Amino acid sequence: MFCIGRGAEAQAGGPCGILRPVHQIELSYALGRRSGALIRNPLMELLLAVRESGSISGAARTLGLSYRHVWGELKRWEAELAHPLIIWERGQRAQLSPFGDKLLWAERQAQARLAAQIGALQADLERAFAVAFDDQSQVLTLYASHDDALVALREHAAGAARLHLDIRFTGSVDAIRALNEGRCSMAGFHTRQSPGPGSLAQRTYQPLLQPGRHKIIGFARRTQGLMVARGNPLALHSLQEVAAAGARFVNRPLGSGTRLLLDELLQIAGLAEASLVGYDAVEPSHAAVAQAVASGAADVGLGIEAAARARGLDFVALLEEDYHLVCLKSSLEQPATLALRGLLGGDEWATRLAQLPGYTPWNPGQVQAMGKLLPWWDFSRLKHKKGR
């Protein structure tokens, strides 16, 4: 939005530059190349057409509009801006007023200064929308718990398989809910390996996943652990030592898979949430937790090895976990899902995944038995009830 002030009413110190206008006008721009401009605004096009044609009727012909429309728009803008835009003299060519000339000059200056950024934005948009017209490309919407391997997969898929992953990072719980509500085609979540009956993972995920309706696809196994400053100055090697040292901890938000994992590990260790100083201090991603430790705002956080190494931190491995992809059974054979499964099972992706610290392929692209991965259901009992 460009903000335009009314002369004497403008005051110093505002957000639109040196002047803070009491009355603000929003000028909306559209991408385009008409008149040689990368971005277009109707008012500026009117002013340019009047200046070049020397008349309202000429401007109307240039723009393919009616005389009445051009006249009405100029009058509306003059009232809105409280300044004359056109000098009207009988028998003379229509001319822009000094204010109109300055408006057009300012707009051209802004376009010249921002040409590189506008051009890059336009190119990005054109590339993105070109996918819609490419019959060979596929788009798959994926809501997922934050994961560095998914970022790498998005880049790899676009180049290797013309598969465009529209990834929205959110908590594991919210990701599966989005899948169940039809807001995405696939969800990503993670758990300890084979979390047993009665676990917090069961109480969280079992109500969201239904045998026969959902299908789990193998993706990766990754290492979770303590992210600490280089040299591990507090000698932290377990959550018990974190609690005993009173180290400043930084957590993940409710609904995230790593917050759920932490709560499970605390239960296993017999520790209360309050035993961690900073349990209620949260950051939205593994990268943000690592940055909090790297900046000295916290001493330790739970996260993935790749995020710790990327910020020069030391990492104390606590466990390996499985990162699952889940889709509805009805979408398992859809083209985008098949393309992703094929890509995950390829050697190129396995090589790229192995380059990420703390990651190994885990049955990539293969449909997994839910009862083996998440042993919460008695399938013989379920079949018996269905047959009754």
C-alpha positions as CSV (number, residue, x, y, z in Angstrom):
1,M,0.0,0.0,0.0
2,F,1.2,3.5,-0.9
3,C,0.1,6.2,1.6
4,I,-0.6,9.6,0.3
5,G,-1.2,12.5,2.7
6,R,-3.2,15.7,2.3
7,G,-0.5,18.5,2.3
8,A,-0.9,20.6,5.5
9,E,-2.4,17.7,7.4
10,A,0.8,15.6,7.1
11,Q,2.8,15.2,10.2
12,A,6.3,14.1,10.8
13,G,7.4,10.7,12.0
14,G,4.9,8.4,10.4
15,P,5.2,4.9,8.9
16,C,5.0,5.9,5.3
17,G,8.3,7.8,5.3
18,I,9.2,11.2,6.7
19,L,5.5,12.3,6.6
20,R,2.7,10.7,8.5
21,P,-0.5,11.5,6.7
22,V,-3.6,12.0,8.7
23,H,-5.7,10.7,5.7
24,Q,-4.3,7.6,4.0
25,I,-5.2,6.4,0.5
26,E,-4.6,2.9,-0.6
27,L,-3.3,2.4,-4.1
28,S,-3.7,-1.2,-5.3
29,Y,-1.3,-2.5,-7.9
30,A,-1.5,-5.5,-10.3
31,L,1.3,-7.4,-12.0
32,G,1.5,-6.8,-15.7
33,R,3.5,-5.4,-18.6
34,R,1.0,-2.9,-20.1
35,S,2.7,0.4,-20.9
36,G,6.0,-1.2,-20.2
37,A,5.3,-1.3,-16.4
38,L,6.0,-4.3,-14.3
39,I,3.2,-3.4,-11.9
40,R,0.1,-1.4,-12.8
41,N,-2.2,1.0,-11.0
42,P,-5.5,2.3,-12.6
43,L,-5.0,5.9,-11.5
44,M,-1.4,6.1,-12.8
45,E,-2.6,4.6,-16.1
46,L,-5.3,7.3,-16.3
47,L,-2.8,10.1,-15.7
48,L,-0.3,8.7,-18.2
49,A,-2.9,8.3,-20.9
50,V,-4.2,11.8,-20.4
51,R,-0.7,13.3,-20.5
52,E,0.2,11.4,-23.7
53,S,-3.1,11.9,-25.5
54,G,-3.8,15.4,-24.3
55,S,-7.6,14.7,-23.9
56,I,-10.1,12.7,-21.9
57,S,-11.5,11.2,-25.0
58,G,-8.0,10.2,-26.2
59,A,-7.2,8.6,-22.8
60,A,-10.5,6.7,-23.0
61,R,-9.6,5.3,-26.4
62,T,-6.1,4.4,-25.3
63,L,-7.4,2.4,-22.3
64,G,-10.4,1.0,-24.0
65,L,-12.8,2.7,-21.6
66,S,-15.7,5.0,-22.0
67,Y,-15.3,8.8,-21.8
68,R,-17.8,8.8,-18.9
69,H,-15.8,6.3,-16.9
70,V,-12.5,8.1,-17.3
71,W,-14.1,11.4,-16.4
72,G,-15.8,9.9,-13.4
73,E,-12.6,8.2,-12.1
74,L,-10.5,11.4,-12.4
75,K,-13.2,13.4,-10.5
76,R,-13.4,10.7,-7.9
77,W,-9.7,10.7,-7.3
78,E,-9.5,14.5,-7.2
79,A,-12.1,14.4,-4.4
80,E,-10.3,11.6,-2.6
81,L,-6.9,13.2,-2.8
82,A,-8.2,16.8,-2.3
83,H,-5.9,18.0,-5.1
84,P,-6.6,18.7,-8.7
85,L,-5.1,16.2,-11.1
86,I,-6.0,17.8,-14.5
87,I,-5.8,21.4,-15.7
88,W,-9.1,22.1,-17.6
89,E,-8.9,25.0,-20.0
90,R,-11.5,25.5,-22.8
91,G,-9.9,24.9,-26.2
92,Q,-6.6,23.7,-24.8
93,R,-5.1,20.2,-24.5
94,A,-5.8,18.5,-21.2
95,Q,-2.7,18.7,-19.0
96,L,-1.8,17.1,-15.7
97,S,-1.7,19.5,-12.8
98,P,1.6,19.9,-11.0
99,F,0.3,17.5,-8.3
100,G,-0.6,15.0,-11.0
101,D,2.8,15.3,-12.6
102,K,4.4,14.7,-9.2
103,L,2.3,11.7,-8.6
104,L,3.3,10.1,-11.9
105,W,6.9,11.0,-11.3
106,A,6.9,9.4,-7.9
107,E,5.3,6.3,-9.2
108,R,7.9,6.0,-12.0
109,Q,10.7,6.5,-9.4
110,A,9.3,3.8,-7.2
111,Q,9.0,1.4,-10.2
112,A,12.6,2.1,-11.2
113,R,14.0,1.5,-7.7
114,L,12.0,-1.7,-7.2
115,A,12.3,-3.1,-10.7
116,A,14.6,-6.0,-9.7
117,Q,12.4,-7.1,-6.8
118,I,9.2,-6.7,-8.9
119,G,10.8,-8.7,-11.8
120,A,11.9,-11.5,-9.4
121,L,8.4,-11.7,-7.9
122,Q,6.8,-11.8,-11.3
123,A,9.1,-14.5,-12.5
124,D,8.4,-16.6,-9.3
125,L,4.7,-16.2,-9.8
126,E,4.9,-17.1,-13.5
127,R,6.9,-20.2,-12.6
128,A,4.5,-21.2,-9.9
129,F,1.4,-20.8,-12.1
130,A,3.1,-22.6,-15.0
131,V,2.8,-25.7,-13.0
132,A,-1.0,-25.5,-13.3
133,F,-0.7,-25.7,-17.1
134,D,1.9,-28.5,-17.1
135,D,0.0,-31.8,-17.5
136,Q,3.1,-33.7,-16.4
137,S,3.4,-31.9,-13.0
138,Q,1.8,-33.0,-9.8
139,V,1.0,-31.0,-6.6
140,L,0.6,-32.6,-3.3
141,T,-0.5,-30.7,-0.2
142,L,1.3,-31.9,3.0
143,Y,0.7,-30.7,6.5
144,A,3.5,-32.0,8.7
145,S,5.4,-31.7,11.9
146,H,8.5,-29.6,11.3
147,D,11.3,-31.6,9.7
148,D,14.5,-30.7,7.8
149,A,14.3,-33.8,5.6
150,L,10.9,-32.6,4.3
151,V,12.5,-29.3,3.2
152,A,15.1,-31.2,1.3
153,L,12.5,-33.5,-0.2
154,R,10.5,-30.6,-1.5
155,E,13.5,-29.3,-3.4
156,H,14.4,-32.7,-4.7
157,A,10.9,-33.6,-5.8
158,A,10.4,-30.4,-7.8
159,G,13.6,-31.1,-9.8
160,A,13.6,-34.9,-10.1
161,A,9.9,-35.7,-10.5
162,R,8.1,-32.5,-11.3
163,L,6.3,-33.1,-8.1
164,H,5.5,-29.9,-6.1
165,L,5.0,-30.4,-2.4
166,D,2.9,-27.7,-0.8
167,I,4.2,-28.2,2.7
168,R,2.6,-26.4,5.7
169,F,4.6,-27.0,8.9
170,T,2.4,-27.4,12.0
171,G,2.1,-29.7,15.0
172,S,1.8,-33.4,14.5
173,V,-1.7,-33.4,16.0
174,D,-2.9,-30.5,13.8
175,A,-1.4,-32.1,10.7
176,I,-3.4,-35.3,11.1
177,R,-6.5,-33.3,11.9
178,A,-6.0,-31.3,8.7
179,L,-5.8,-34.6,6.8
180,N,-9.1,-35.9,8.4
181,E,-10.8,-32.6,7.6
182,G,-9.8,-32.7,4.0
183,R,-7.4,-29.7,4.1
184,C,-4.4,-31.7,2.8
185,S,-3.7,-35.0,1.0
186,M,-1.0,-36.2,3.4
187,A,0.2,-35.6,6.9
188,G,3.6,-36.0,8.7
189,F,4.0,-37.0,12.3
190,H,6.6,-38.8,14.4
191,T,6.7,-41.2,17.3
192,R,9.1,-43.3,19.3
193,Q,9.7,-46.7,17.7
194,S,6.6,-48.9,18.4
195,P,5.2,-46.8,21.3
196,G,3.4,-49.3,23.5
197,P,-0.2,-49.6,24.7
198,G,-1.0,-47.0,27.4
199,S,1.6,-44.6,26.1
200,L,1.0,-40.9,25.7
201,A,1.4,-41.4,22.0
202,Q,-1.4,-43.9,22.0
203,R,-3.7,-41.5,23.9
204,T,-2.9,-38.7,21.5
205,Y,-2.9,-40.4,18.1
206,Q,-5.2,-43.4,18.4
207,P,-8.4,-41.2,18.3
208,L,-7.1,-39.5,15.1
209,L,-6.1,-42.6,13.1
210,Q,-8.5,-45.4,12.0
211,P,-7.4,-48.8,10.6
212,G,-8.9,-49.2,7.2
213,R,-9.2,-45.5,6.6
214,H,-5.6,-44.4,7.0
215,K,-2.5,-45.7,5.4
216,I,1.1,-45.1,6.7
217,I,3.9,-44.6,4.3
218,G,7.5,-45.1,5.3
219,F,9.7,-42.0,5.3
220,A,12.7,-41.7,7.6
221,R,14.2,-42.5,10.9
222,R,15.8,-39.6,12.7
223,T,17.7,-38.9,15.9
224,Q,16.3,-36.7,18.7
225,G,18.4,-35.4,21.6
226,L,19.6,-32.5,23.6
227,M,20.9,-29.5,21.7
228,V,23.6,-27.8,23.8
229,A,26.3,-25.2,23.4
230,R,29.6,-26.3,21.8
231,G,31.6,-28.3,24.3
232,N,28.5,-29.1,26.4
233,P,29.7,-26.8,29.2
234,L,27.0,-28.0,31.6
235,A,27.8,-31.7,30.9
236,L,24.2,-32.5,30.1
237,H,23.6,-36.1,28.9
238,S,20.1,-36.8,30.0
239,L,16.9,-35.1,31.1
240,Q,17.7,-36.0,34.7
241,E,20.9,-34.1,34.5
242,V,19.1,-31.1,32.8
243,A,16.7,-31.0,35.8
244,A,19.4,-31.5,38.4
245,A,21.6,-28.7,36.9
246,G,18.6,-26.3,36.7
247,A,19.6,-25.7,33.1
248,R,17.5,-23.3,31.2
249,F,15.3,-25.4,28.9
250,V,13.4,-24.3,25.8
251,N,10.4,-26.3,24.7
252,R,8.1,-26.8,21.7
253,P,4.4,-25.8,21.6
254,L,1.5,-28.0,22.6
255,G,0.4,-30.2,19.7
256,S,3.9,-30.6,18.3
257,G,5.3,-34.1,18.1
258,T,8.5,-33.1,19.9
259,R,6.5,-31.7,22.9
260,L,4.7,-35.0,23.1
261,L,8.0,-36.9,22.9
262,L,9.4,-34.8,25.7
263,D,6.4,-35.5,27.9
264,E,6.8,-39.2,27.3
265,L,10.5,-39.1,28.1
266,L,9.7,-37.2,31.3
267,Q,7.2,-39.8,32.3
268,I,9.6,-42.6,31.6
269,A,12.3,-40.8,33.7
270,G,9.9,-40.2,36.6
271,L,10.3,-36.4,36.2
272,A,7.6,-33.7,36.6
273,E,7.1,-31.0,34.0
274,A,8.0,-28.4,36.6
275,S,11.5,-30.1,37.1
276,L,12.6,-28.4,33.9
277,V,13.4,-24.7,34.2
278,G,11.8,-23.1,31.2
279,Y,9.3,-26.0,30.4
280,D,6.7,-23.3,29.5
281,A,9.1,-21.3,27.2
282,V,8.4,-22.4,23.7
283,E,9.8,-22.0,20.2
284,P,7.9,-22.9,17.0
285,S,10.5,-25.2,15.3
286,H,13.7,-27.2,15.8
287,A,15.6,-24.4,14.1
288,A,14.2,-21.8,16.5
289,V,15.1,-24.0,19.5
290,A,18.6,-24.4,18.2
291,Q,18.9,-20.6,17.7
292,A,17.7,-20.0,21.3
293,V,20.6,-22.2,22.5
294,A,23.1,-20.7,20.1
295,S,22.2,-17.2,21.2
296,G,22.6,-18.0,24.9
297,A,18.9,-17.4,25.6
298,A,18.6,-21.1,26.7
299,D,21.1,-23.8,27.8
300,V,19.4,-26.8,26.3
301,G,16.5,-27.9,24.2
302,L,15.1,-31.1,22.7
303,G,15.4,-31.4,18.9
304,I,16.8,-33.1,15.9
305,E,20.5,-33.4,15.2
306,A,20.4,-31.7,11.8
307,A,19.1,-28.4,13.4
308,A,21.8,-28.5,16.1
309,R,24.7,-29.1,13.7
310,A,23.4,-26.4,11.3
311,R,24.0,-23.8,14.1
312,G,27.3,-25.1,15.4
313,L,25.9,-26.8,18.5
314,D,26.8,-30.0,20.2
315,F,24.2,-32.8,20.2
316,V,23.5,-35.5,22.8
317,A,21.5,-38.3,21.2
318,L,18.7,-39.6,23.3
319,L,16.7,-41.9,20.9
320,E,15.8,-42.7,17.3
321,E,12.3,-42.1,16.3
322,D,10.2,-42.9,13.2
323,Y,8.8,-40.1,11.0
324,H,5.6,-41.3,9.4
325,L,3.7,-40.0,6.4
326,V,0.0,-40.8,6.5
327,C,-2.7,-40.5,3.9
328,L,-6.3,-41.7,3.5
329,K,-6.7,-45.1,1.9
330,S,-8.8,-43.4,-0.9
331,S,-5.8,-41.3,-2.0
332,L,-3.2,-44.0,-1.9
333,E,-3.3,-44.7,-5.6
334,Q,-3.7,-41.1,-6.7
335,P,-1.0,-39.8,-9.2
336,A,0.6,-37.4,-6.8
337,T,0.8,-40.0,-4.0
338,L,2.2,-42.6,-6.4
339,A,4.8,-40.1,-7.6
340,L,5.9,-39.4,-4.1
341,R,6.1,-43.0,-3.1
342,G,8.3,-43.7,-6.2
343,L,10.5,-40.8,-5.4
344,L,11.0,-41.9,-1.8
345,G,12.1,-45.3,-2.9
346,G,14.7,-44.1,-5.3
347,D,18.5,-44.2,-4.9
348,E,18.9,-40.4,-5.5
349,W,16.7,-39.5,-2.5
350,A,18.3,-42.1,-0.3
351,T,21.7,-40.6,-1.1
352,R,20.5,-37.1,-0.3
353,L,18.8,-38.1,2.9
354,A,21.9,-39.8,4.1
355,Q,23.7,-36.4,3.9
356,L,21.5,-34.9,6.6
357,P,22.9,-35.5,10.1
358,G,20.8,-37.9,12.2
359,Y,18.7,-39.2,9.3
360,T,18.5,-42.7,7.7
361,P,15.9,-44.0,5.2
362,W,13.1,-46.1,6.8
363,N,11.1,-48.3,4.4
364,P,10.8,-45.2,2.1
365,G,7.7,-45.1,0.0
366,Q,6.4,-48.4,1.3
367,V,2.9,-48.8,2.8
368,Q,3.4,-50.0,6.4
369,A,1.2,-52.2,8.7
370,M,-0.3,-49.8,11.2
371,G,-0.6,-52.5,13.8
372,K,3.1,-53.2,13.8
373,L,4.2,-49.5,13.9
374,L,1.5,-48.4,16.4
375,P,0.6,-51.5,18.3
376,W,-2.5,-50.1,20.0
377,W,-5.3,-52.0,18.3
378,D,-6.3,-55.6,18.7
379,F,-7.1,-56.3,15.1
380,S,-8.5,-59.7,15.7
381,R,-11.0,-58.2,18.1
382,L,-11.8,-55.5,15.6
383,K,-12.5,-58.0,12.9
384,H,-14.6,-60.1,15.4
385,K,-16.7,-57.0,16.2
386,K,-17.2,-56.1,12.6
387,G,-18.4,-59.6,11.8
388,R,-21.0,-59.7,14.5
